[in-house]
């Protein structure tokens, strides 16, 4: 039997298979950050995943980074996510919410005129996706030392709201150049206080956010995503291997549900470096095929495999892997779109008997 299709413990849940749906921004929420019925259908269709990790959800208004992304900061947002969690559970699924504070990867037009915040006032390269189209990023405002505890508290409050909405857990997005990774990386963090400089200081924000999330939900309902050397959204680090080795070594005290490591063009085999340092469930992501995921899990190099576009285009991916059925091809033109069904909930599932 395929190792990928066997159960695995992920924190306090037992996943019936080792296929994890990756967090993927789809930009289908309303302007007020409330996900609609179309998003409920999208996640419910994919409930056969061992675990669903939602798209990035902003924990507070200043964390929003893109047009039509969802939040968990208001009562209306919580109520909508509660319906989604219930729908996934009704189909036997398990679902974690990814908390994503975009930090400097935003624009005042997305933040009611506010300037994006960051560890340091360093303008990233590139453009923000807004309702008016793409516009150049602005220079962010450096968070004052006295403001940082409030930002950490926003992650704790978002964790509480996600659990109240019925989610099985939460994932801290500490990759892709968003606020936690902005603190972590030497290229985006030039602070001279206890949150900048040494790797110990640059890791402090991430570790304090995790501490707050764990205090709210318990370590077995909290995961973290990292992506060393991804270099996305203008992120650079002088010594990423030292940075991520230090960070992962310091996760032990939290007894997290999992460590999610996604590699995109890294020169170092971080799975080989980090897997032995984490005494818990290890999720491997990025660019996997059924064959490479099977090999990694069978060899003990990962406990579960994270799939992105394969789950996007194949709501019944575990069944397709089980039967050897052909996979639908993802339509990249509809990855990010207004709240429409095309390329979102219209990918066909297998019919009884294995045909589409």
PyMOL commands that set and color helices and strands:
alter all, ss='L'
color gray80, all
select helices_A, chain A and resi 3-5+37-45+61-63+75-90+108-110+145-164+179-184+199-217+219-221+240-249+252-254+270-277+290-298+309-313+317-323+332-334
alter helices_A, ss='H'
color red, helices_A
select strands_A, chain A and resi 8-10+13-15+19-21+51-57+95-99+117-118+127-130+133-136+141-142+169-173+222-226+258-262+282-285+304-307
alter strands_A, ss='S'
color yellow, strands_A
deselect
rebuild
show_as cartoon
